[in-house]
Each structure stands twice: as C-alpha cells, then as structure tokens.
Amino acid sequence: MSDDDAAVPAAPRRRKKEPKRVLLRLDPAVHEAIAKWAADDLRSINAQIEFALRRALEDAGRGPR
C-alpha cells in the first residue's frame, strides 16, 4: 500500500436490514400444506409463508411501502 492509498477513504458499508423474527404456531395440516406448496415452488417454508403474506397484504391494499 502506498501513501496515496491511505488518503482514500473506504467506501461506507451499508447495513443490511435485519429481518424481524416471529414465532408462528401452525396446525400440523396447515404446515404440511405450506411445505408441499413450498416444495412445488422450489422455496423454503419461510419464503413461502412470506410470499403468501405479501400477496395477501397487496390484495388487501396494505402492502409494504
């Protein structure tokens, strides 16, 4: 590293938004149905639940801004 390199400030790091964590209790039949749906769409169960919640929010006109 040269003296010129020391004068160049490092690029600011963007902080990644930490996702909120939620404990969700599901009926076993609902969990099984979501797991099958997620597998069909090649998603994790968590991603499938978030997908369904986002769709429901948009349908209700309450999507994230």
PDB file of N, H, CA, C and O in Angstrom:
ATOM      1  N   MET A   1       0.849  -1.176   0.000  1.00  0.00           N
ATOM      2  CA  MET A   1       0.000   0.000   0.000  1.00  0.00           C
ATOM      3  C   MET A   1       0.885   1.226   0.000  1.00  0.00           C
ATOM      4  O   MET A   1       1.852   1.298   0.758  1.00  0.00           O
ATOM      5  N   SER A   2       0.563   2.190  -0.843  1.00  0.00           N
ATOM      6  H   SER A   2      -0.223   2.131  -1.459  1.00  0.00           H
ATOM      7  CA  SER A   2       1.340   3.424  -0.925  1.00  0.00           C
ATOM      8  C   SER A   2       0.719   4.477  -0.017  1.00  0.00           C
ATOM      9  O   SER A   2      -0.361   4.284   0.541  1.00  0.00           O
ATOM     10  N   ASP A   3       1.426   5.592   0.118  1.00  0.00           N
ATOM     11  H   ASP A   3       2.304   5.749  -0.336  1.00  0.00           H
ATOM     12  CA  ASP A   3       0.900   6.692   0.926  1.00  0.00           C
ATOM     13  C   ASP A   3      -0.382   7.253   0.324  1.00  0.00           C
ATOM     14  O   ASP A   3      -1.259   7.722   1.050  1.00  0.00           O
ATOM     15  N   ASP A   4      -0.494   7.205  -1.013  1.00  0.00           N
ATOM     16  H   ASP A   4       0.218   6.824  -1.603  1.00  0.00           H
ATOM     17  CA  ASP A   4      -1.695   7.709  -1.681  1.00  0.00           C
ATOM     18  C   ASP A   4      -2.921   6.873  -1.322  1.00  0.00           C
ATOM     19  O   ASP A   4      -4.023   7.407  -1.197  1.00  0.00           O
ATOM     20  N   ASP A   5      -2.731   5.559  -1.154  1.00  0.00           N
ATOM     21  H   ASP A   5      -1.835   5.126  -1.255  1.00  0.00           H
ATOM     22  CA  ASP A   5      -3.850   4.676  -0.819  1.00  0.00           C
ATOM     23  C   ASP A   5      -4.415   4.984   0.559  1.00  0.00           C
ATOM     24  O   ASP A   5      -5.614   4.824   0.785  1.00  0.00           O
ATOM     25  N   ALA A   6      -3.578   5.418   1.469  1.00  0.00           N
ATOM     26  H   ALA A   6      -2.604   5.548   1.285  1.00  0.00           H
ATOM     27  CA  ALA A   6      -4.022   5.699   2.832  1.00  0.00           C
ATOM     28  C   ALA A   6      -4.956   6.901   2.870  1.00  0.00           C
ATOM     29  O   ALA A   6      -5.777   7.009   3.780  1.00  0.00           O
ATOM     30  N   ALA A   7      -4.848   7.803   1.905  1.00  0.00           N
ATOM     31  H   ALA A   7      -4.181   7.715   1.165  1.00  0.00           H
ATOM     32  CA  ALA A   7      -5.670   9.007   1.893  1.00  0.00           C
ATOM     33  C   ALA A   7      -7.067   8.758   1.339  1.00  0.00           C
ATOM     34  O   ALA A   7      -7.955   9.591   1.519  1.00  0.00           O
ATOM     35  N   VAL A   8      -7.275   7.639   0.678  1.00  0.00           N
ATOM     36  H   VAL A   8      -6.553   6.962   0.532  1.00  0.00           H
ATOM     37  CA  VAL A   8      -8.577   7.343   0.081  1.00  0.00           C
ATOM     38  C   VAL A   8      -9.467   6.702   1.145  1.00  0.00           C
ATOM     39  O   VAL A   8      -9.150   5.631   1.662  1.00  0.00           O
ATOM     40  N   PRO A   9     -10.583   7.362   1.469  1.00  0.00           N
ATOM     41  CA  PRO A   9     -11.459   6.769   2.491  1.00  0.00           C
ATOM     42  C   PRO A   9     -12.134   5.504   1.965  1.00  0.00           C
ATOM     43  O   PRO A   9     -12.431   5.384   0.776  1.00  0.00           O
ATOM     44  N   ALA A  10     -12.362   4.587   2.862  1.00  0.00           N
ATOM     45  H   ALA A  10     -12.121   4.685   3.828  1.00  0.00           H
ATOM     46  CA  ALA A  10     -13.046   3.348   2.493  1.00  0.00           C
ATOM     47  C   ALA A  10     -14.503   3.660   2.174  1.00  0.00           C
ATOM     48  O   ALA A  10     -15.092   4.574   2.752  1.00  0.00           O
ATOM     49  N   ALA A  11     -15.069   2.907   1.265  1.00  0.00           N
ATOM     50  H   ALA A  11     -14.591   2.165   0.796  1.00  0.00           H
ATOM     51  CA  ALA A  11     -16.482   3.084   0.922  1.00  0.00           C
ATOM     52  C   ALA A  11     -17.329   2.765   2.147  1.00  0.00           C
ATOM     53  O   ALA A  11     -17.059   1.794   2.853  1.00  0.00           O
ATOM     54  N   PRO A  12     -18.352   3.577   2.403  1.00  0.00           N
ATOM     55  CA  PRO A  12     -19.199   3.294   3.569  1.00  0.00           C
ATOM     56  C   PRO A  12     -19.932   1.970   3.390  1.00  0.00           C
ATOM     57  O   PRO A  12     -20.391   1.637   2.297  1.00  0.00           O
ATOM     58  N   ARG A  13     -20.028   1.240   4.464  1.00  0.00           N
ATOM     59  H   ARG A  13     -19.655   1.511   5.351  1.00  0.00           H
ATOM     60  CA  ARG A  13     -20.739  -0.042   4.416  1.00  0.00           C
ATOM     61  C   ARG A  13     -22.212   0.194   4.687  1.00  0.00           C
ATOM     62  O   ARG A  13     -22.590   0.910   5.615  1.00  0.00           O
ATOM     63  N   ARG A  14     -23.023  -0.420   3.862  1.00  0.00           N
ATOM     64  H   ARG A  14     -22.716  -1.001   3.108  1.00  0.00           H
ATOM     65  CA  ARG A  14     -24.467  -0.316   4.076  1.00  0.00           C
ATOM     66  C   ARG A  14     -24.878  -1.404   5.044  1.00  0.00           C
ATOM     67  O   ARG A  14     -24.490  -2.563   4.896  1.00  0.00           O
ATOM     68  N   ARG A  15     -25.646  -1.035   6.011  1.00  0.00           N
ATOM     69  H   ARG A  15     -25.961  -0.093   6.131  1.00  0.00           H
ATOM     70  CA  ARG A  15     -26.136  -2.028   6.960  1.00  0.00           C
ATOM     71  C   ARG A  15     -27.337  -2.730   6.364  1.00  0.00           C
ATOM     72  O   ARG A  15     -28.303  -2.097   5.937  1.00  0.00           O
ATOM     73  N   LYS A  16     -27.260  -4.026   6.343  1.00  0.00           N
ATOM     74  H   LYS A  16     -26.476  -4.540   6.690  1.00  0.00           H
ATOM     75  CA  LYS A  16     -28.368  -4.818   5.826  1.00  0.00           C
ATOM     76  C   LYS A  16     -29.472  -4.815   6.880  1.00  0.00           C
ATOM     77  O   LYS A  16     -29.212  -4.995   8.070  1.00  0.00           O
ATOM     78  N   LYS A  17     -30.697  -4.610   6.429  1.00  0.00           N
ATOM     79  H   LYS A  17     -30.909  -4.464   5.463  1.00  0.00           H
ATOM     80  CA  LYS A  17     -31.813  -4.631   7.377  1.00  0.00           C
ATOM     81  C   LYS A  17     -31.969  -6.033   7.933  1.00  0.00           C
ATOM     82  O   LYS A  17     -32.086  -7.003   7.184  1.00  0.00           O
ATOM     83  N   GLU A  18     -31.970  -6.130   9.241  1.00  0.00           N
ATOM     84  H   GLU A  18     -31.875  -5.343   9.849  1.00  0.00           H
ATOM     85  CA  GLU A  18     -32.179  -7.419   9.890  1.00  0.00           C
ATOM     86  C   GLU A  18     -33.655  -7.770   9.777  1.00  0.00           C
ATOM     87  O   GLU A  18     -34.513  -6.960  10.127  1.00  0.00           O
ATOM     88  N   PRO A  19     -33.955  -8.957   9.296  1.00  0.00           N
ATOM     89  CA  PRO A  19     -35.365  -9.339   9.232  1.00  0.00           C
ATOM     90  C   PRO A  19     -35.936  -9.531  10.637  1.00  0.00           C
ATOM     91  O   PRO A  19     -35.238  -9.967  11.553  1.00  0.00           O
ATOM     92  N   LYS A  20     -37.188  -9.204  10.782  1.00  0.00           N
ATOM     93  H   LYS A  20     -37.754  -8.849  10.038  1.00  0.00           H
ATOM     94  CA  LYS A  20     -37.879  -9.420  12.056  1.00  0.00           C
ATOM     95  C   LYS A  20     -38.129 -10.907  12.216  1.00  0.00           C
ATOM     96  O   LYS A  20     -38.402 -11.610  11.243  1.00  0.00           O
ATOM     97  N   ARG A  21     -38.037 -11.373  13.426  1.00  0.00           N
ATOM     98  H   ARG A  21     -37.815 -10.802  14.216  1.00  0.00           H
ATOM     99  CA  ARG A  21     -38.279 -12.787  13.705  1.00  0.00           C
ATOM    100  C   ARG A  21     -39.630 -12.935  14.396  1.00  0.00           C
ATOM    101  O   ARG A  21     -39.984 -12.159  15.283  1.00  0.00           O
ATOM    102  N   VAL A  22     -40.366 -13.943  13.969  1.00  0.00           N
ATOM    103  H   VAL A  22     -40.079 -14.573  13.248  1.00  0.00           H
ATOM    104  CA  VAL A  22     -41.695 -14.190  14.516  1.00  0.00           C
ATOM    105  C   VAL A  22     -41.830 -15.677  14.795  1.00  0.00           C
ATOM    106  O   VAL A  22     -41.529 -16.512  13.942  1.00  0.00           O
ATOM    107  N   LEU A  23     -42.281 -15.995  15.983  1.00  0.00           N
ATOM    108  H   LEU A  23     -42.526 -15.317  16.676  1.00  0.00           H
ATOM    109  CA  LEU A  23     -42.590 -17.383  16.306  1.00  0.00           C
ATOM    110  C   LEU A  23     -44.022 -17.631  15.845  1.00  0.00           C
ATOM    111  O   LEU A  23     -44.943 -16.932  16.266  1.00  0.00           O
ATOM    112  N   LEU A  24     -44.204 -18.606  15.000  1.00  0.00           N
ATOM    113  H   LEU A  24     -43.455 -19.174  14.658  1.00  0.00           H
ATOM    114  CA  LEU A  24     -45.515 -18.878  14.417  1.00  0.00           C
ATOM    115  C   LEU A  24     -45.913 -20.310  14.729  1.00  0.00           C
ATOM    116  O   LEU A  24     -45.206 -21.251  14.370  1.00  0.00           O
ATOM    117  N   ARG A  25     -47.036 -20.470  15.391  1.00  0.00           N
ATOM    118  H   ARG A  25     -47.610 -19.706  15.682  1.00  0.00           H
ATOM    119  CA  ARG A  25     -47.544 -21.807  15.681  1.00  0.00           C
ATOM    120  C   ARG A  25     -48.593 -22.143  14.627  1.00  0.00           C
ATOM    121  O   ARG A  25     -49.536 -21.383  14.408  1.00  0.00           O
ATOM    122  N   LEU A  26     -48.419 -23.285  13.982  1.00  0.00           N
ATOM    123  H   LEU A  26     -47.653 -23.903  14.160  1.00  0.00           H
ATOM    124  CA  LEU A  26     -49.324 -23.693  12.912  1.00  0.00           C
ATOM    125  C   LEU A  26     -49.945 -25.042  13.217  1.00  0.00           C
ATOM    126  O   LEU A  26     -49.326 -25.902  13.843  1.00  0.00           O
ATOM    127  N   ASP A  27     -51.169 -25.210  12.765  1.00  0.00           N
ATOM    128  H   ASP A  27     -51.671 -24.511  12.256  1.00  0.00           H
ATOM    129  CA  ASP A  27     -51.799 -26.519  12.782  1.00  0.00           C
ATOM    130  C   ASP A  27     -50.937 -27.429  11.907  1.00  0.00           C
ATOM    131  O   ASP A  27     -50.496 -26.998  10.842  1.00  0.00           O
ATOM    132  N   PRO A  28     -50.687 -28.657  12.314  1.00  0.00           N
ATOM    133  CA  PRO A  28     -49.844 -29.554  11.516  1.00  0.00           C
ATOM    134  C   PRO A  28     -50.317 -29.716  10.068  1.00  0.00           C
ATOM    135  O   PRO A  28     -49.492 -29.833   9.161  1.00  0.00           O
ATOM    136  N   ALA A  29     -51.618 -29.724   9.845  1.00  0.00           N
ATOM    137  H   ALA A  29     -52.287 -29.630  10.582  1.00  0.00           H
ATOM    138  CA  ALA A  29     -52.132 -29.867   8.479  1.00  0.00           C
ATOM    139  C   ALA A  29     -51.806 -28.631   7.640  1.00  0.00           C
ATOM    140  O   ALA A  29     -51.506 -28.748   6.452  1.00  0.00           O
ATOM    141  N   VAL A  30     -51.864 -27.451   8.254  1.00  0.00           N
ATOM    142  H   VAL A  30     -52.107 -27.356   9.219  1.00  0.00           H
ATOM    143  CA  VAL A  30     -51.517 -26.213   7.550  1.00  0.00           C
ATOM    144  C   VAL A  30     -50.026 -26.217   7.226  1.00  0.00           C
ATOM    145  O   VAL A  30     -49.624 -25.850   6.122  1.00  0.00           O
ATOM    146  N   HIS A  31     -49.211 -26.632   8.188  1.00  0.00           N
ATOM    147  H   HIS A  31     -49.537 -26.930   9.085  1.00  0.00           H
ATOM    148  CA  HIS A  31     -47.763 -26.703   7.964  1.00  0.00           C
ATOM    149  C   HIS A  31     -47.447 -27.656   6.815  1.00  0.00           C
ATOM    150  O   HIS A  31     -46.617 -27.349   5.959  1.00  0.00           O
ATOM    151  N   GLU A  32     -48.099 -28.794   6.797  1.00  0.00           N
ATOM    152  H   GLU A  32     -48.773 -29.043   7.492  1.00  0.00           H
ATOM    153  CA  GLU A  32     -47.869 -29.778   5.734  1.00  0.00           C
ATOM    154  C   GLU A  32     -48.268 -29.213   4.367  1.00  0.00           C
ATOM    155  O   GLU A  32     -47.558 -29.403   3.380  1.00  0.00           O
ATOM    156  N   ALA A  33     -49.396 -28.524   4.318  1.00  0.00           N
ATOM    157  H   ALA A  33     -49.973 -28.370   5.120  1.00  0.00           H
ATOM    158  CA  ALA A  33     -49.850 -27.935   3.054  1.00  0.00           C
ATOM    159  C   ALA A  33     -48.874 -26.863   2.566  1.00  0.00           C
ATOM    160  O   ALA A  33     -48.572 -26.789   1.375  1.00  0.00           O
ATOM    161  N   ILE A  34     -48.382 -26.032   3.490  1.00  0.00           N
ATOM    162  H   ILE A  34     -48.627 -26.091   4.457  1.00  0.00           H
ATOM    163  CA  ILE A  34     -47.411 -24.999   3.112  1.00  0.00           C
ATOM    164  C   ILE A  34     -46.108 -25.638   2.660  1.00  0.00           C
ATOM    165  O   ILE A  34     -45.496 -25.183   1.694  1.00  0.00           O
ATOM    166  N   ALA A  35     -45.679 -26.687   3.347  1.00  0.00           N
ATOM    167  H   ALA A  35     -46.176 -27.057   4.132  1.00  0.00           H
ATOM    168  CA  ALA A  35     -44.439 -27.378   2.976  1.00  0.00           C
ATOM    169  C   ALA A  35     -44.542 -27.961   1.566  1.00  0.00           C
ATOM    170  O   ALA A  35     -43.591 -27.876   0.790  1.00  0.00           O
ATOM    171  N   LYS A  36     -45.681 -28.547   1.237  1.00  0.00           N
ATOM    172  H   LYS A  36     -46.454 -28.616   1.868  1.00  0.00           H
ATOM    173  CA  LYS A  36     -45.875 -29.099  -0.115  1.00  0.00           C
ATOM    174  C   LYS A  36     -45.885 -27.986  -1.159  1.00  0.00           C
ATOM    175  O   LYS A  36     -45.273 -28.116  -2.219  1.00  0.00           O
ATOM    176  N   TRP A  37     -46.580 -26.897  -0.857  1.00  0.00           N
ATOM    177  H   TRP A  37     -47.078 -26.791   0.004  1.00  0.00           H
ATOM    178  CA  TRP A  37     -46.639 -25.757  -1.769  1.00  0.00           C
ATOM    179  C   TRP A  37     -45.234 -25.188  -1.976  1.00  0.00           C
ATOM    180  O   TRP A  37     -44.842 -24.894  -3.105  1.00  0.00           O
ATOM    181  N   ALA A  38     -44.483 -25.036  -0.893  1.00  0.00           N
ATOM    182  H   ALA A  38     -44.801 -25.275   0.025  1.00  0.00           H
ATOM    183  CA  ALA A  38     -43.117 -24.514  -0.982  1.00  0.00           C
ATOM    184  C   ALA A  38     -42.245 -25.420  -1.844  1.00  0.00           C
ATOM    185  O   ALA A  38     -41.484 -24.935  -2.682  1.00  0.00           O
ATOM    186  N   ALA A  39     -42.349 -26.714  -1.646  1.00  0.00           N
ATOM    187  H   ALA A  39     -42.967 -27.108  -0.966  1.00  0.00           H
ATOM    188  CA  ALA A  39     -41.552 -27.659  -2.438  1.00  0.00           C
ATOM    189  C   ALA A  39     -41.914 -27.563  -3.921  1.00  0.00           C
ATOM    190  O   ALA A  39     -41.036 -27.611  -4.782  1.00  0.00           O
ATOM    191  N   ASP A  40     -43.193 -27.429  -4.211  1.00  0.00           N
ATOM    192  H   ASP A  40     -43.906 -27.390  -3.511  1.00  0.00           H
ATOM    193  CA  ASP A  40     -43.635 -27.294  -5.607  1.00  0.00           C
ATOM    194  C   ASP A  40     -43.051 -26.043  -6.264  1.00  0.00           C
ATOM    195  O   ASP A  40     -42.742 -26.047  -7.455  1.00  0.00           O
ATOM    196  N   ASP A  41     -42.901 -24.969  -5.475  1.00  0.00           N
ATOM    197  H   ASP A  41     -43.152 -24.965  -4.507  1.00  0.00           H
ATOM    198  CA  ASP A  41     -42.391 -23.695  -5.992  1.00  0.00           C
ATOM    199  C   ASP A  41     -40.891 -23.524  -5.766  1.00  0.00           C
ATOM    200  O   ASP A  41     -40.338 -22.455  -6.026  1.00  0.00           O
ATOM    201  N   LEU A  42     -40.239 -24.575  -5.281  1.00  0.00           N
ATOM    202  H   LEU A  42     -40.688 -25.442  -5.069  1.00  0.00           H
ATOM    203  CA  LEU A  42     -38.792 -24.550  -5.002  1.00  0.00           C
ATOM    204  C   LEU A  42     -38.418 -23.416  -4.050  1.00  0.00           C
ATOM    205  O   LEU A  42     -37.436 -22.706  -4.268  1.00  0.00           O
ATOM    206  N   ARG A  43     -39.215 -23.257  -2.990  1.00  0.00           N
ATOM    207  H   ARG A  43     -40.012 -23.834  -2.812  1.00  0.00           H
ATOM    208  CA  ARG A  43     -38.954 -22.252  -1.959  1.00  0.00           C
ATOM    209  C   ARG A  43     -38.826 -22.949  -0.612  1.00  0.00           C
ATOM    210  O   ARG A  43     -39.267 -24.085  -0.440  1.00  0.00           O
ATOM    211  N   SER A  44     -38.219 -22.256   0.330  1.00  0.00           N
ATOM    212  H   SER A  44     -37.861 -21.333   0.191  1.00  0.00           H
ATOM    213  CA  SER A  44     -38.227 -22.736   1.709  1.00  0.00           C
ATOM    214  C   SER A  44     -39.616 -22.471   2.286  1.00  0.00           C
ATOM    215  O   SER A  44     -40.384 -21.682   1.736  1.00  0.00           O
ATOM    216  N   ILE A  45     -39.926 -23.123   3.375  1.00  0.00           N
ATOM    217  H   ILE A  45     -39.302 -23.764   3.822  1.00  0.00           H
ATOM    218  CA  ILE A  45     -41.220 -22.880   4.030  1.00  0.00           C
ATOM    219  C   ILE A  45     -41.305 -21.417   4.454  1.00  0.00           C
ATOM    220  O   ILE A  45     -42.345 -20.781   4.280  1.00  0.00           O
ATOM    221  N   ASN A  46     -40.224 -20.882   5.007  1.00  0.00           N
ATOM    222  H   ASN A  46     -39.380 -21.398   5.149  1.00  0.00           H
ATOM    223  CA  ASN A  46     -40.204 -19.486   5.428  1.00  0.00           C
ATOM    224  C   ASN A  46     -40.487 -18.555   4.246  1.00  0.00           C
ATOM    225  O   ASN A  46     -41.305 -17.641   4.357  1.00  0.00           O
ATOM    226  N   ALA A  47     -39.815 -18.784   3.124  1.00  0.00           N
ATOM    227  H   ALA A  47     -39.150 -19.525   3.035  1.00  0.00           H
ATOM    228  CA  ALA A  47     -40.022 -17.943   1.939  1.00  0.00           C
ATOM    229  C   ALA A  47     -41.449 -18.074   1.421  1.00  0.00           C
ATOM    230  O   ALA A  47     -42.028 -17.098   0.942  1.00  0.00           O
ATOM    231  N   GLN A  48     -42.015 -19.265   1.513  1.00  0.00           N
ATOM    232  H   GLN A  48     -41.545 -20.057   1.902  1.00  0.00           H
ATOM    233  CA  GLN A  48     -43.386 -19.472   1.041  1.00  0.00           C
ATOM    234  C   GLN A  48     -44.382 -18.715   1.915  1.00  0.00           C
ATOM    235  O   GLN A  48     -45.331 -18.116   1.409  1.00  0.00           O
ATOM    236  N   ILE A  49     -44.163 -18.745   3.220  1.00  0.00           N
ATOM    237  H   ILE A  49     -43.392 -19.231   3.631  1.00  0.00           H
ATOM    238  CA  ILE A  49     -45.049 -18.012   4.131  1.00  0.00           C
ATOM    239  C   ILE A  49     -44.944 -16.517   3.854  1.00  0.00           C
ATOM    240  O   ILE A  49     -45.963 -15.828   3.802  1.00  0.00           O
ATOM    241  N   GLU A  50     -43.724 -16.006   3.676  1.00  0.00           N
ATOM    242  H   GLU A  50     -42.897 -16.566   3.719  1.00  0.00           H
ATOM    243  CA  GLU A  50     -43.556 -14.583   3.379  1.00  0.00           C
ATOM    244  C   GLU A  50     -44.202 -14.228   2.040  1.00  0.00           C
ATOM    245  O   GLU A  50     -44.830 -13.177   1.917  1.00  0.00           O
ATOM    246  N   PHE A  51     -44.055 -15.093   1.038  1.00  0.00           N
ATOM    247  H   PHE A  51     -43.545 -15.948   1.138  1.00  0.00           H
ATOM    248  CA  PHE A  51     -44.688 -14.884  -0.267  1.00  0.00           C
ATOM    249  C   PHE A  51     -46.206 -14.768  -0.108  1.00  0.00           C
ATOM    250  O   PHE A  51     -46.823 -13.849  -0.647  1.00  0.00           O
ATOM    251  N   ALA A  52     -46.800 -15.700   0.629  1.00  0.00           N
ATOM    252  H   ALA A  52     -46.299 -16.447   1.066  1.00  0.00           H
ATOM    253  CA  ALA A  52     -48.255 -15.705   0.816  1.00  0.00           C
ATOM    254  C   ALA A  52     -48.714 -14.475   1.600  1.00  0.00           C
ATOM    255  O   ALA A  52     -49.748 -13.886   1.284  1.00  0.00           O
ATOM    256  N   LEU A  53     -47.948 -14.088   2.619  1.00  0.00           N
ATOM    257  H   LEU A  53     -47.108 -14.566   2.875  1.00  0.00           H
ATOM    258  CA  LEU A  53     -48.309 -12.904   3.398  1.00  0.00           C
ATOM    259  C   LEU A  53     -48.211 -11.635   2.551  1.00  0.00           C
ATOM    260  O   LEU A  53     -49.084 -10.770   2.631  1.00  0.00           O
ATOM    261  N   ARG A  54     -47.165 -11.518   1.750  1.00  0.00           N
ATOM    262  H   ARG A  54     -46.456 -12.220   1.685  1.00  0.00           H
ATOM    263  CA  ARG A  54     -47.027 -10.342   0.876  1.00  0.00           C
ATOM    264  C   ARG A  54     -48.178 -10.264  -0.121  1.00  0.00           C
ATOM    265  O   ARG A  54     -48.720  -9.188  -0.371  1.00  0.00           O
ATOM    266  N   ARG A  55     -48.546 -11.409  -0.688  1.00  0.00           N
ATOM    267  H   ARG A  55     -48.105 -12.283  -0.485  1.00  0.00           H
ATOM    268  CA  ARG A  55     -49.664 -11.441  -1.641  1.00  0.00           C
ATOM    269  C   ARG A  55     -50.962 -11.011  -0.950  1.00  0.00           C
ATOM    270  O   ARG A  55     -51.735 -10.229  -1.503  1.00  0.00           O
ATOM    271  N   ALA A  56     -51.194 -11.522   0.252  1.00  0.00           N
ATOM    272  H   ALA A  56     -50.566 -12.158   0.701  1.00  0.00           H
ATOM    273  CA  ALA A  56     -52.402 -11.156   0.998  1.00  0.00           C
ATOM    274  C   ALA A  56     -52.407  -9.663   1.333  1.00  0.00           C
ATOM    275  O   ALA A  56     -53.448  -9.012   1.245  1.00  0.00           O
ATOM    276  N   LEU A  57     -51.255  -9.124   1.714  1.00  0.00           N
ATOM    277  H   LEU A  57     -50.409  -9.653   1.786  1.00  0.00           H
ATOM    278  CA  LEU A  57     -51.166  -7.695   2.011  1.00  0.00           C
ATOM    279  C   LEU A  57     -51.465  -6.853   0.770  1.00  0.00           C
ATOM    280  O   LEU A  57     -52.198  -5.866   0.850  1.00  0.00           O
ATOM    281  N   GLU A  58     -50.907  -7.234  -0.361  1.00  0.00           N
ATOM    282  H   GLU A  58     -50.312  -8.035  -0.426  1.00  0.00           H
ATOM    283  CA  GLU A  58     -51.161  -6.494  -1.602  1.00  0.00           C
ATOM    284  C   GLU A  58     -52.627  -6.582  -2.001  1.00  0.00           C
ATOM    285  O   GLU A  58     -53.219  -5.586  -2.416  1.00  0.00           O
ATOM    286  N   ASP A  59     -53.219  -7.771  -1.879  1.00  0.00           N
ATOM    287  H   ASP A  59     -52.738  -8.581  -1.542  1.00  0.00           H
ATOM    288  CA  ASP A  59     -54.637  -7.946  -2.220  1.00  0.00           C
ATOM    289  C   ASP A  59     -55.533  -7.079  -1.341  1.00  0.00           C
ATOM    290  O   ASP A  59     -56.589  -6.623  -1.779  1.00  0.00           O
ATOM    291  N   ALA A  60     -55.105  -6.851  -0.092  1.00  0.00           N
ATOM    292  H   ALA A  60     -54.247  -7.221   0.264  1.00  0.00           H
ATOM    293  CA  ALA A  60     -55.882  -6.040   0.845  1.00  0.00           C
ATOM    294  C   ALA A  60     -55.533  -4.552   0.747  1.00  0.00           C
ATOM    295  O   ALA A  60     -56.080  -3.733   1.485  1.00  0.00           O
ATOM    296  N   GLY A  61     -54.619  -4.208  -0.168  1.00  0.00           N
ATOM    297  H   GLY A  61     -54.174  -4.874  -0.767  1.00  0.00           H
ATOM    298  CA  GLY A  61     -54.209  -2.812  -0.298  1.00  0.00           C
ATOM    299  C   GLY A  61     -53.354  -2.336   0.857  1.00  0.00           C
ATOM    300  O   GLY A  61     -53.335  -1.145   1.165  1.00  0.00           O
ATOM    301  N   ARG A  62     -52.648  -3.250   1.499  1.00  0.00           N
ATOM    302  H   ARG A  62     -52.664  -4.218   1.248  1.00  0.00           H
ATOM    303  CA  ARG A  62     -51.836  -2.907   2.665  1.00  0.00           C
ATOM    304  C   ARG A  62     -50.379  -3.329   2.503  1.00  0.00           C
ATOM    305  O   ARG A  62     -49.687  -3.580   3.489  1.00  0.00           O
ATOM    306  N   GLY A  63     -49.920  -3.405   1.267  1.00  0.00           N
ATOM    307  H   GLY A  63     -50.482  -3.201   0.466  1.00  0.00           H
ATOM    308  CA  GLY A  63     -48.548  -3.836   1.003  1.00  0.00           C
ATOM    309  C   GLY A  63     -47.520  -2.906   1.619  1.00  0.00           C
ATOM    310  O   GLY A  63     -47.813  -1.742   1.891  1.00  0.00           O
ATOM    311  N   PRO A  64     -46.306  -3.419   1.842  1.00  0.00           N
ATOM    312  CA  PRO A  64     -45.240  -2.575   2.399  1.00  0.00           C
ATOM    313  C   PRO A  64     -44.903  -1.437   1.442  1.00  0.00           C
ATOM    314  O   PRO A  64     -44.957  -1.596   0.223  1.00  0.00           O
ATOM    315  N   ARG A  65     -44.563  -0.315   2.001  1.00  0.00           N
ATOM    316  H   ARG A  65     -44.519  -0.185   2.991  1.00  0.00           H
ATOM    317  CA  ARG A  65     -44.267   0.878   1.190  1.00  0.00           C
ATOM    318  C   ARG A  65     -42.799   1.054   1.007  1.00  0.00           C
ATOM    319  O   ARG A  65     -42.368   2.004   0.354  1.00  0.00           O
TER     320      ARG A  65
END
